[in-house]
Amino acid sequence: AAGVIQSPRHLIKEKRETATLKCYPIPRHDTVYWYQQGPGQDPQFLISFYEKMQSDKGSIPDRFSAQQFSDYHSELNMSSLELGDSALYFCASSLARLNTEAFFGQGTRLTVV
Amino acid sequence: ELKVEQNPLFLSMQEGKNYTIYCNYSTTSDRLYWYRQDPGKSLESLFVLLSNGAVKQEGRLMASLDTKARLSTLHITAAVHDLSATYFCAVESNNNDMRFGAGTRLTVKP
């Protein structure tokens, strides 16, 4: 079965650069979530989209933005990167209408140097 | 604001023993999830609990939900080494996003 696809899997950026992370949800899933997980920490909710509209916002810095496109894929844009942005970034998707759980992608490991 | 608390945060068990992980949450929610995460890997869905009194079992793991007490438990029976991982509970907020507990880092020793 198709899973959530994230790209790239690994990304190394320098401070003050920008990064774009992509997420392709499971086909027909209507909800996408973005999470940030620092080393040894729990996933922190950043932002979510339902049917291409932003549905909730968590601890997402103003330097970050995200959107969901007409084909339901989502992108997380990160600007003015800081060392503290180094983390695993997970995207998850679910079919909210049917109360399914969220299925997570493999994550993008971002390292800011 | 929805807060999710797990305990214990660290758990070292011997093979063959039983133990329970607890997940408390602060506001009303009827949806609770348990995930497993191996180091550096993604989160794997274990259980979805959608109603008060829900109980689900898969192998040596059993999860339950008490929405009135705002409590879920993950019970481990006769632990084996392969269960070593970090276990997260996650609770769905009113806005349909999930908030995670801090995780329980389980180590099963022979």
gemmi code that builds the backbone of each chain (N, CA, C; Angstrom):
import gemmi

chains = {
    "A": [
        ("ALA", (0.841, -1.197, 0.000), (0.000, 0.000, 0.000), (0.874, 1.245, 0.000)),
        ("ALA", (0.364, 2.283, -0.656), (1.126, 3.522, -0.731), (1.226, 4.141, 0.656)),
        ("GLY", (2.404, 4.710, 0.947), (2.604, 5.390, 2.217), (2.853, 6.857, 1.992)),
        ("VAL", (3.098, 7.563, 3.052), (3.425, 8.979, 2.972), (4.877, 9.107, 2.509)),
        ("ILE", (5.078, 9.902, 1.494), (6.410, 10.080, 0.928), (6.930, 11.457, 1.281)),
        ("GLN", (8.129, 11.496, 1.813), (8.759, 12.777, 2.122), (10.062, 12.893, 1.356)),
        ("SER", (10.340, 14.104, 0.934), (11.630, 14.343, 0.285), (12.138, 15.727, 0.631)),
        ("PRO", (13.446, 15.897, 0.710), (14.423, 14.820, 0.648), (14.477, 14.049, 1.967)),
        ("ARG", (15.196, 12.970, 2.023), (15.336, 12.235, 3.278), (16.356, 12.899, 4.193)),
        ("HIS", (17.356, 13.473, 3.592), (18.390, 14.162, 4.359), (18.689, 15.491, 3.682)),
        ("LEU", (18.982, 16.486, 4.510), (19.256, 17.816, 3.975), (20.232, 18.516, 4.894)),
        ("ILE", (21.269, 19.063, 4.305), (22.243, 19.829, 5.087), (22.250, 21.248, 4.542)),
        ("LYS", (22.050, 22.202, 5.437), (22.000, 23.610, 5.046), (22.886, 24.407, 5.995)),
        ("GLU", (23.288, 25.562, 5.527), (24.040, 26.469, 6.387), (23.084, 27.454, 7.046)),
        ("LYS", (23.564, 28.024, 8.125), (22.760, 29.049, 8.821), (22.355, 30.138, 7.847)),
        ("ARG", (21.173, 30.601, 8.040), (20.575, 31.697, 7.261), (20.122, 31.273, 5.861)),
        ("GLU", (20.346, 30.039, 5.503), (19.830, 29.561, 4.219), (18.346, 29.203, 4.342)),
        ("THR", (17.774, 28.821, 3.205), (16.381, 28.384, 3.208), (16.321, 26.906, 2.833)),
        ("ALA", (15.226, 26.278, 3.226), (15.020, 24.866, 2.907), (13.549, 24.645, 2.600)),
        ("THR", (13.286, 23.719, 1.699), (11.915, 23.333, 1.384), (11.789, 21.833, 1.505)),
        ("LEU", (10.854, 21.416, 2.346), (10.591, 20.000, 2.556), (9.258, 19.667, 1.901)),
        ("LYS", (9.221, 18.514, 1.261), (8.013, 18.125, 0.543), (7.385, 16.878, 1.147)),
        ("CYS", (6.089, 16.825, 1.026), (5.321, 15.706, 1.586), (4.224, 15.323, 0.595)),
        ("TYR", (4.162, 14.033, 0.295), (3.112, 13.508, -0.577), (2.277, 12.552, 0.261)),
        ("PRO", (1.064, 12.953, 0.606), (0.256, 12.124, 1.504), (-0.231, 10.852, 0.816)),
        ("ILE", (-0.784, 9.970, 1.622), (-1.398, 8.765, 1.081), (-2.565, 9.190, 0.187)),
        ("PRO", (-2.705, 8.592, -0.981), (-3.800, 8.982, -1.880), (-5.158, 8.959, -1.194)),
        ("ARG", (-5.912, 9.992, -1.447), (-7.273, 10.199, -0.929), (-7.304, 10.657, 0.521)),
        ("HIS", (-6.175, 10.769, 1.161), (-6.173, 11.351, 2.508), (-6.405, 12.852, 2.412)),
        ("ASP", (-7.215, 13.373, 3.344), (-7.623, 14.762, 3.264), (-6.896, 15.682, 4.241)),
        ("THR", (-6.074, 15.113, 5.100), (-5.422, 15.912, 6.145), (-3.919, 15.636, 6.161)),
        ("VAL", (-3.165, 16.700, 6.251), (-1.708, 16.604, 6.331), (-1.240, 17.332, 7.584)),
        ("TYR", (-0.295, 16.749, 8.270), (0.283, 17.338, 9.482), (1.799, 17.436, 9.299)),
        ("TRP", (2.377, 18.446, 9.912), (3.840, 18.562, 9.970), (4.266, 18.584, 11.439)),
        ("TYR", (5.306, 17.792, 11.717), (5.853, 17.729, 13.063), (7.365, 17.909, 13.003)),
        ("GLN", (7.895, 18.480, 14.072), (9.337, 18.629, 14.229), (9.752, 17.805, 15.445)),
        ("GLN", (10.781, 16.982, 15.279), (11.239, 16.175, 16.402), (12.741, 16.380, 16.606)),
        ("GLY", (13.087, 17.042, 17.692), (14.482, 17.212, 18.043), (15.038, 15.934, 18.649)),
        ("PRO", (16.350, 15.836, 18.770), (16.974, 14.618, 19.322), (16.439, 14.297, 20.709)),
        ("GLY", (15.942, 13.090, 20.877), (15.465, 12.656, 22.184), (14.179, 13.314, 22.649)),
        ("GLN", (13.507, 13.993, 21.740), (12.274, 14.702, 22.126), (11.045, 14.110, 21.457)),
        ("ASP", (9.895, 14.518, 21.940), (8.666, 14.069, 21.300), (8.376, 14.959, 20.096)),
        ("PRO", (7.586, 14.456, 19.181), (7.229, 15.264, 18.009), (6.422, 16.486, 18.423)),
        ("GLN", (6.827, 17.630, 17.927), (6.126, 18.885, 18.195), (5.307, 19.273, 16.975)),
        ("PHE", (4.045, 19.514, 17.205), (3.150, 19.854, 16.113), (3.480, 21.233, 15.558)),
        ("LEU", (3.584, 21.323, 14.249), (3.863, 22.600, 13.599), (2.606, 23.189, 12.972)),
        ("ILE", (2.003, 22.425, 12.067), (0.885, 22.964, 11.302), (0.142, 21.805, 10.640)),
        ("SER", (-1.128, 22.022, 10.349), (-1.898, 20.998, 9.653), (-2.810, 21.627, 8.617)),
        ("PHE", (-3.184, 20.817, 7.645), (-4.072, 21.244, 6.574), (-5.174, 20.213, 6.410)),
        ("TYR", (-6.375, 20.713, 6.195), (-7.509, 19.851, 5.891), (-8.095, 20.336, 4.583)),
        ("GLU", (-8.146, 19.454, 3.619), (-8.679, 19.818, 2.304), (-8.040, 21.108, 1.777)),
        ("LYS", (-6.745, 21.169, 1.879), (-5.921, 22.249, 1.310), (-6.034, 23.577, 2.055)),
        ("MET", (-6.776, 23.581, 3.149), (-6.867, 24.794, 3.962), (-6.142, 24.540, 5.283)),
        ("GLN", (-5.439, 25.555, 5.759), (-4.780, 25.411, 7.051), (-5.831, 25.181, 8.124)),
        ("SER", (-5.660, 24.152, 8.910), (-6.674, 23.845, 9.924), (-6.211, 24.152, 11.332)),
        ("ASP", (-4.912, 24.063, 11.585), (-4.421, 24.371, 12.921), (-2.939, 24.719, 12.842)),
        ("LYS", (-2.531, 25.483, 13.812), (-1.145, 25.921, 13.851), (-0.607, 25.676, 15.241)),
        ("GLY", (0.573, 25.090, 15.298), (1.183, 24.829, 16.596), (2.375, 25.728, 16.806)),
        ("SER", (3.470, 25.144, 17.240), (4.662, 25.926, 17.576), (5.535, 26.147, 16.344)),
        ("ILE", (4.956, 26.689, 15.320), (5.714, 26.924, 14.092), (6.278, 28.333, 14.110)),
        ("PRO", (7.608, 28.463, 13.938), (8.215, 29.804, 13.946), (7.713, 30.627, 12.765)),
        ("ASP", (7.767, 31.928, 12.911), (7.351, 32.823, 11.823), (8.238, 32.656, 10.593)),
        ("ARG", (9.437, 32.122, 10.789), (10.358, 31.927, 9.661), (9.915, 30.749, 8.786)),
        ("PHE", (8.987, 29.967, 9.301), (8.511, 28.801, 8.564), (7.133, 29.107, 7.981)),
        ("SER", (6.874, 28.526, 6.845), (5.530, 28.598, 6.283), (5.256, 27.281, 5.579)),
        ("ALA", (4.003, 27.019, 5.368), (3.646, 25.767, 4.705), (2.398, 25.995, 3.881)),
        ("GLN", (2.225, 25.133, 2.916), (0.988, 25.168, 2.132), (0.708, 23.770, 1.594)),
        ("GLN", (-0.546, 23.611, 1.220), (-0.954, 22.367, 0.586), (-1.498, 22.710, -0.782)),
        ("PHE", (-1.075, 21.949, -1.761), (-1.398, 22.265, -3.147), (-2.628, 21.498, -3.632)),
        ("SER", (-3.034, 21.808, -4.855), (-4.264, 21.209, -5.383), (-4.170, 19.690, -5.486)),
        ("ASP", (-2.944, 19.164, -5.638), (-2.810, 17.703, -5.700), (-2.607, 17.096, -4.309)),
        ("TYR", (-2.797, 17.896, -3.285), (-2.735, 17.522, -1.868), (-1.316, 17.371, -1.317)),
        ("HIS", (-0.310, 17.508, -2.159), (1.016, 17.469, -1.566), (1.254, 18.766, -0.807)),
        ("SER", (2.149, 18.702, 0.142), (2.393, 19.853, 0.998), (3.887, 20.155, 1.027)),
        ("GLU", (4.194, 21.425, 1.237), (5.582, 21.852, 1.351), (5.759, 22.698, 2.596)),
        ("LEU", (6.843, 22.452, 3.284), (7.217, 23.237, 4.463), (8.431, 24.066, 4.068)),
        ("ASN", (8.270, 25.365, 4.076), (9.345, 26.272, 3.703), (9.959, 26.883, 4.954)),
        ("MET", (11.266, 26.811, 5.018), (11.975, 27.268, 6.209), (13.027, 28.269, 5.781)),
        ("SER", (12.961, 29.463, 6.343), (13.923, 30.496, 5.949), (14.775, 30.911, 7.150)),
        ("SER", (15.856, 31.611, 6.839), (16.784, 32.095, 7.881), (17.082, 30.984, 8.883)),
        ("LEU", (17.517, 29.866, 8.356), (17.722, 28.688, 9.201), (18.692, 28.958, 10.339)),
        ("GLU", (18.366, 28.353, 11.459), (19.206, 28.463, 12.657), (19.680, 27.066, 13.047)),
        ("LEU", (20.748, 27.030, 13.846), (21.284, 25.735, 14.274), (20.212, 24.909, 14.978)),
        ("GLY", (19.364, 25.591, 15.734), (18.320, 24.906, 16.500), (17.215, 24.308, 15.649)),
        ("ASP", (17.231, 24.608, 14.358), (16.227, 24.017, 13.462), (16.619, 22.601, 13.062)),
        ("SER", (17.819, 22.191, 13.395), (18.249, 20.831, 13.073), (17.351, 19.841, 13.806)),
        ("ALA", (16.722, 18.977, 13.052), (15.752, 18.054, 13.637), (15.267, 17.106, 12.548)),
        ("LEU", (14.454, 16.162, 12.983), (13.701, 15.323, 12.051), (12.354, 15.985, 11.826)),
        ("TYR", (11.981, 16.137, 10.587), (10.688, 16.728, 10.263), (9.810, 15.643, 9.644)),
        ("PHE", (8.705, 15.406, 10.319), (7.792, 14.375, 9.855), (6.540, 15.013, 9.262)),
        ("CYS", (6.100, 14.391, 8.211), (4.802, 14.692, 7.666), (3.917, 13.468, 7.913)),
        ("ALA", (2.663, 13.693, 8.193), (1.721, 12.604, 8.378), (0.441, 12.946, 7.641)),
        ("SER", (-0.293, 11.923, 7.244), (-1.586, 12.177, 6.614), (-2.637, 11.255, 7.205)),
        ("SER", (-3.860, 11.697, 7.127), (-4.973, 10.891, 7.615), (-6.208, 11.194, 6.790)),
        ("LEU", (-7.193, 10.333, 6.963), (-8.491, 10.566, 6.337), (-9.435, 10.953, 7.462)),
        ("ALA", (-9.514, 12.235, 7.715), (-10.236, 12.727, 8.893), (-11.704, 12.310, 8.875)),
        ("ARG", (-12.271, 12.269, 7.689), (-13.697, 11.951, 7.588), (-13.996, 10.554, 8.137)),
        ("LEU", (-13.039, 9.667, 8.072), (-13.265, 8.304, 8.539), (-12.513, 8.003, 9.838)),
        ("ASN", (-12.047, 9.070, 10.486), (-11.379, 8.898, 11.787), (-10.188, 7.960, 11.745)),
        ("THR", (-9.479, 7.931, 10.643), (-8.296, 7.066, 10.624), (-7.172, 7.729, 11.413)),
        ("GLU", (-6.246, 6.902, 11.847), (-5.077, 7.474, 12.501), (-4.205, 8.136, 11.455)),
        ("ALA", (-3.235, 8.899, 11.930), (-2.293, 9.536, 11.020), (-1.156, 8.573, 10.732)),
        ("PHE", (-0.803, 8.488, 9.474), (0.310, 7.655, 9.052), (1.483, 8.571, 8.734)),
        ("PHE", (2.619, 8.217, 9.269), (3.777, 9.087, 9.166), (4.693, 8.686, 8.016)),
        ("GLY", (5.298, 9.702, 7.420), (6.362, 9.461, 6.457), (7.653, 9.112, 7.173)),
        ("GLN", (8.685, 8.850, 6.396), (9.974, 8.451, 6.957), (10.738, 9.631, 7.541)),
        ("GLY", (10.283, 10.820, 7.243), (10.922, 11.991, 7.831), (12.028, 12.562, 6.958)),
        ("THR", (12.292, 13.827, 7.173), (13.436, 14.501, 6.564), (14.344, 14.932, 7.707)),
        ("ARG", (15.573, 14.474, 7.632), (16.532, 14.893, 8.664), (17.251, 16.139, 8.174)),
        ("LEU", (16.968, 17.248, 8.822), (17.590, 18.526, 8.468), (18.729, 18.813, 9.435)),
        ("THR", (19.872, 19.077, 8.877), (21.024, 19.483, 9.679), (21.441, 20.870, 9.243)),
        ("VAL", (21.477, 21.777, 10.173), (21.909, 23.149, 9.887), (23.291, 23.327, 10.494)),
        ("VAL", (24.233, 23.730, 9.646), (25.628, 23.863, 10.110), (26.098, 25.312, 10.033)),
    ],
    "B": [
        ("GLU", (-5.327, 24.697, 26.660), (-4.478, 24.011, 25.692), (-4.328, 22.539, 26.090)),
        ("LEU", (-4.401, 21.698, 25.113), (-4.291, 20.269, 25.357), (-2.875, 19.898, 25.782)),
        ("LYS", (-2.769, 19.206, 26.904), (-1.479, 18.707, 27.379), (-1.585, 17.199, 27.530)),
        ("VAL", (-0.518, 16.525, 27.134), (-0.478, 15.071, 27.198), (0.729, 14.661, 28.026)),
        ("GLU", (0.489, 13.867, 29.032), (1.585, 13.442, 29.910), (1.693, 11.921, 29.923)),
        ("GLN", (2.904, 11.459, 29.746), (3.154, 10.039, 29.794), (4.053, 9.721, 30.977)),
        ("ASN", (3.851, 8.551, 31.529), (4.806, 8.060, 32.504), (4.773, 6.540, 32.537)),
        ("PRO", (5.929, 5.942, 32.786), (7.202, 6.620, 33.015), (7.826, 7.096, 31.710)),
        ("LEU", (8.830, 7.941, 31.812), (9.542, 8.394, 30.624), (10.605, 7.381, 30.211)),
        ("PHE", (11.119, 6.675, 31.166), (12.125, 5.655, 30.901), (11.695, 4.382, 31.615)),
        ("LEU", (11.845, 3.266, 30.940), (11.417, 1.999, 31.514), (12.392, 0.915, 31.083)),
        ("SER", (12.991, 0.273, 32.067), (13.885, -0.831, 31.788), (13.255, -2.089, 32.379)),
        ("MET", (13.011, -3.044, 31.531), (12.310, -4.257, 31.950), (13.151, -5.474, 31.622)),
        ("GLN", (12.873, -6.522, 32.359), (13.465, -7.803, 31.999), (12.498, -8.565, 31.107)),
        ("GLU", (13.043, -9.377, 30.246), (12.187, -10.202, 29.401), (11.259, -11.048, 30.269)),
        ("GLY", (10.053, -11.197, 29.779), (9.082, -12.019, 30.493), (8.241, -11.284, 31.513)),
        ("LYS", (8.631, -10.034, 31.820), (7.877, -9.274, 32.825), (6.747, -8.476, 32.179)),
        ("ASN", (5.826, -8.046, 33.020), (4.700, -7.218, 32.579), (4.873, -5.803, 33.105)),
        ("TYR", (4.354, -4.840, 32.341), (4.377, -3.464, 32.815), (3.336, -2.648, 32.079)),
        ("THR", (3.000, -1.498, 32.661), (1.999, -0.611, 32.073), (2.551, 0.797, 31.919)),
        ("ILE", (2.297, 1.378, 30.758), (2.629, 2.777, 30.498), (1.334, 3.570, 30.552)),
        ("TYR", (1.397, 4.750, 31.170), (0.203, 5.559, 31.365), (0.264, 6.836, 30.540)),
        ("CYS", (-0.897, 7.246, 30.070), (-1.007, 8.469, 29.286), (-2.214, 9.254, 29.797)),
        ("ASN", (-1.961, 10.426, 30.350), (-3.024, 11.318, 30.822), (-3.105, 12.529, 29.900)),
        ("TYR", (-4.312, 13.047, 29.700), (-4.450, 14.242, 28.888), (-5.418, 15.196, 29.560)),
        ("SER", (-5.294, 16.460, 29.161), (-5.900, 17.514, 29.980), (-7.289, 17.957, 29.548)),
        ("THR", (-7.644, 17.774, 28.296), (-8.963, 18.237, 27.851), (-9.709, 17.096, 27.171)),
        ("THR", (-10.978, 17.295, 27.030), (-11.821, 16.235, 26.476), (-11.386, 15.858, 25.065)),
        ("SER", (-11.260, 14.591, 24.854), (-10.948, 14.083, 23.514), (-11.431, 12.650, 23.441)),
        ("ASP", (-11.944, 12.288, 22.296), (-12.417, 10.912, 22.131), (-11.502, 10.092, 21.232)),
        ("ARG", (-10.345, 10.645, 20.930), (-9.458, 9.913, 20.024), (-8.057, 9.906, 20.588)),
        ("LEU", (-7.547, 8.725, 20.772), (-6.202, 8.586, 21.320), (-5.458, 7.526, 20.521)),
        ("TYR", (-4.190, 7.799, 20.291), (-3.372, 6.942, 19.450), (-2.114, 6.525, 20.200)),
        ("TRP", (-1.658, 5.345, 19.903), (-0.348, 4.899, 20.395), (0.535, 4.627, 19.190)),
        ("TYR", (1.774, 5.151, 19.287), (2.754, 4.964, 18.231), (4.020, 4.373, 18.825)),
        ("ARG", (4.727, 3.661, 17.973), (6.041, 3.145, 18.341), (7.081, 3.809, 17.437)),
        ("GLN", (8.215, 4.144, 18.023), (9.293, 4.721, 17.230), (10.618, 4.064, 17.603)),
        ("ASP", (11.290, 3.512, 16.602), (12.648, 3.022, 16.779), (13.610, 4.167, 16.495)),
        ("PRO", (14.813, 4.109, 17.063), (15.751, 5.237, 16.936), (15.975, 5.664, 15.492)),
        ("GLY", (15.797, 6.931, 15.222), (16.027, 7.477, 13.898), (14.996, 7.090, 12.862)),
        ("LYS", (13.950, 6.423, 13.286), (12.940, 5.953, 12.347), (11.645, 6.740, 12.483)),
        ("SER", (10.704, 6.400, 11.625), (9.410, 7.060, 11.654), (8.544, 6.503, 12.777)),
        ("LEU", (7.363, 7.043, 12.898), (6.415, 6.590, 13.921), (5.465, 5.573, 13.308)),
        ("GLU", (5.359, 4.456, 13.967), (4.511, 3.370, 13.481), (3.242, 3.320, 14.318)),
        ("SER", (2.112, 3.349, 13.658), (0.848, 3.322, 14.379), (0.621, 1.955, 15.008)),
        ("LEU", (0.286, 1.961, 16.287), (-0.014, 0.712, 16.990), (-1.524, 0.557, 17.209)),
        ("PHE", (-2.121, 1.554, 17.824), (-3.540, 1.468, 18.177), (-4.226, 2.813, 17.953)),
        ("VAL", (-5.494, 2.712, 17.592), (-6.378, 3.872, 17.557), (-7.528, 3.562, 18.503)),
        ("LEU", (-7.754, 4.417, 19.468), (-8.814, 4.205, 20.454), (-9.814, 5.343, 20.298)),
        ("LEU", (-11.039, 5.003, 19.954), (-12.004, 6.022, 19.551), (-13.168, 6.200, 20.512)),
        ("SER", (-13.272, 5.387, 21.535), (-14.424, 5.545, 22.415), (-14.079, 5.128, 23.831)),
        ("ASN", (-14.889, 5.601, 24.751), (-14.666, 5.270, 26.156), (-14.778, 3.756, 26.349)),
        ("GLY", (-13.815, 3.201, 27.059), (-13.847, 1.774, 27.309), (-13.223, 0.938, 26.213)),
        ("ALA", (-12.723, 1.597, 25.170), (-12.118, 0.853, 24.059), (-10.891, 0.103, 24.559)),
        ("VAL", (-10.784, -1.124, 24.117), (-9.618, -1.947, 24.438), (-9.190, -2.633, 23.144)),
        ("LYS", (-7.895, -2.533, 22.861), (-7.377, -3.208, 21.672), (-6.110, -3.954, 22.036)),
        ("GLN", (-5.926, -5.082, 21.400), (-4.751, -5.902, 21.698), (-4.099, -6.343, 20.404)),
        ("GLU", (-2.776, -6.315, 20.433), (-1.996, -6.802, 19.299), (-0.754, -7.454, 19.893)),
        ("GLY", (-0.711, -8.764, 19.808), (0.441, -9.470, 20.345), (0.575, -9.256, 21.848)),
        ("ARG", (1.723, -8.791, 22.271), (1.995, -8.599, 23.689), (1.574, -7.223, 24.192)),
        ("LEU", (0.981, -6.425, 23.336), (0.569, -5.075, 23.708), (-0.952, -4.981, 23.752)),
        ("MET", (-1.436, -4.297, 24.785), (-2.861, -4.059, 24.908), (-3.067, -2.616, 25.351)),
        ("ALA", (-3.945, -1.904, 24.647), (-4.208, -0.510, 24.964), (-5.662, -0.341, 25.359)),
        ("SER", (-5.890, 0.585, 26.289), (-7.256, 0.871, 26.725), (-7.438, 2.367, 26.876)),
        ("LEU", (-8.701, 2.784, 26.862), (-9.008, 4.208, 26.954), (-10.162, 4.433, 27.913)),
        ("ASP", (-9.970, 5.345, 28.840), (-11.021, 5.800, 29.745), (-11.154, 7.297, 29.531)),
        ("THR", (-12.154, 7.698, 28.758), (-12.283, 9.126, 28.418), (-12.744, 9.961, 29.599)),
        ("LYS", (-13.428, 9.333, 30.537), (-13.885, 10.097, 31.701), (-12.709, 10.455, 32.601)),
        ("ALA", (-11.794, 9.523, 32.753), (-10.592, 9.777, 33.550), (-9.510, 10.446, 32.718)),
        ("ARG", (-9.736, 10.567, 31.406), (-8.737, 11.110, 30.474), (-7.424, 10.347, 30.620)),
        ("LEU", (-7.544, 9.050, 30.524), (-6.403, 8.167, 30.769), (-6.410, 7.025, 29.773)),
        ("SER", (-5.236, 6.756, 29.235), (-5.050, 5.558, 28.431), (-3.876, 4.787, 28.985)),
        ("THR", (-3.944, 3.484, 28.845), (-2.837, 2.647, 29.291), (-2.372, 1.766, 28.144)),
        ("LEU", (-1.089, 1.489, 28.143), (-0.501, 0.533, 27.212), (0.157, -0.536, 28.067)),
        ("HIS", (-0.420, -1.726, 28.035), (0.068, -2.803, 28.891), (0.931, -3.744, 28.071)),
        ("ILE", (2.072, -4.059, 28.647), (3.020, -4.958, 27.999), (3.025, -6.279, 28.765)),
        ("THR", (2.798, -7.337, 28.050), (2.752, -8.658, 28.679), (3.942, -9.491, 28.225)),
        ("ALA", (4.649, -10.064, 29.198), (5.777, -10.966, 28.891), (6.708, -10.336, 27.855)),
        ("ALA", (7.312, -9.237, 28.264), (8.124, -8.442, 27.345), (9.225, -9.268, 26.682)),
        ("VAL", (9.505, -8.917, 25.435), (10.618, -9.497, 24.693), (11.489, -8.353, 24.170)),
        ("HIS", (12.728, -8.698, 23.825), (13.692, -7.676, 23.431), (13.198, -6.824, 22.258)),
        ("ASP", (12.471, -7.457, 21.342), (12.000, -6.737, 20.145), (11.047, -5.587, 20.469)),
        ("LEU", (10.542, -5.559, 21.676), (9.651, -4.454, 22.055), (10.415, -3.197, 22.457)),
        ("SER", (11.711, -3.288, 22.560), (12.515, -2.112, 22.917), (12.331, -1.029, 21.860)),
        ("ALA", (11.857, 0.133, 22.299), (11.565, 1.253, 21.402), (11.052, 2.399, 22.273)),
        ("THR", (10.702, 3.495, 21.621), (10.018, 4.571, 22.323), (8.549, 4.533, 21.944)),
        ("TYR", (7.693, 4.593, 22.932), (6.258, 4.532, 22.722), (5.644, 5.896, 23.039)),
        ("PHE", (4.898, 6.402, 22.092), (4.236, 7.693, 22.259), (2.727, 7.504, 22.261)),
        ("CYS", (2.070, 8.206, 23.162), (0.632, 8.366, 23.000), (0.401, 9.739, 22.378)),
        ("ALA", (-0.677, 9.853, 21.654), (-1.028, 11.119, 21.012), (-2.530, 11.295, 21.123)),
        ("VAL", (-2.945, 12.493, 21.446), (-4.354, 12.788, 21.642), (-4.795, 13.811, 20.618)),
        ("GLU", (-5.949, 13.590, 20.067), (-6.444, 14.514, 19.046), (-7.152, 15.688, 19.707)),
        ("SER", (-6.779, 16.882, 19.259), (-7.379, 18.094, 19.823), (-8.669, 18.423, 19.076)),
        ("ASN", (-9.321, 19.487, 19.514), (-10.565, 19.898, 18.858), (-10.342, 20.319, 17.414)),
        ("ASN", (-9.130, 20.701, 17.090), (-8.819, 21.125, 15.731), (-8.320, 19.970, 14.880)),
        ("ASN", (-8.467, 18.767, 15.384), (-8.117, 17.556, 14.639), (-6.622, 17.341, 14.459)),
        ("ASP", (-5.788, 18.097, 15.186), (-4.381, 17.746, 15.117), (-4.029, 16.930, 16.349)),
        ("MET", (-2.919, 16.251, 16.311), (-2.510, 15.373, 17.404), (-1.417, 16.021, 18.231)),
        ("ARG", (-1.558, 15.894, 19.534), (-0.502, 16.351, 20.432), (0.090, 15.124, 21.101)),
        ("PHE", (1.405, 15.083, 21.117), (2.091, 13.907, 21.611), (2.520, 14.043, 23.060)),
        ("GLY", (2.561, 12.902, 23.740), (3.224, 12.846, 25.029), (4.728, 12.831, 24.819)),
        ("ALA", (5.470, 12.875, 25.910), (6.938, 12.960, 25.834), (7.570, 11.643, 25.414)),
        ("GLY", (6.797, 10.575, 25.432), (7.341, 9.283, 25.034), (7.864, 8.482, 26.219)),
        ("THR", (7.781, 7.191, 26.094), (8.342, 6.268, 27.083), (9.412, 5.441, 26.390)),
        ("ARG", (10.630, 5.596, 26.840), (11.744, 4.866, 26.238), (11.884, 3.541, 26.942)),
        ("LEU", (11.481, 2.491, 26.244), (11.440, 1.150, 26.818), (12.663, 0.358, 26.384)),
        ("THR", (13.322, -0.218, 27.364), (14.431, -1.134, 27.096), (14.107, -2.466, 27.743)),
        ("VAL", (14.104, -3.510, 26.945), (13.844, -4.852, 27.468), (15.155, -5.622, 27.475)),
        ("LYS", (15.535, -6.047, 28.656), (16.822, -6.723, 28.820), (16.614, -8.218, 28.987)),
        ("PRO", (17.554, -9.025, 28.475), (17.419, -10.484, 28.612), (17.572, -10.914, 30.063)),
    ],
}
model = gemmi.Model(1)
for chain_id, residues in chains.items():
    chain = gemmi.Chain(chain_id)
    for i, (resn, *xyz) in enumerate(residues, 1):
        res = gemmi.Residue()
        res.name, res.seqid = resn, gemmi.SeqId(i, " ")
        for name, pos in zip(("N", "CA", "C"), xyz):
            atom = gemmi.Atom()
            atom.name, atom.element = name, gemmi.Element(name[0])
            atom.pos, atom.b_iso = gemmi.Position(*pos), 0.0
            res.add_atom(atom)
        chain.add_residue(res)
    model.add_chain(chain)
structure = gemmi.Structure()
structure.add_model(model)
structure.setup_entities()
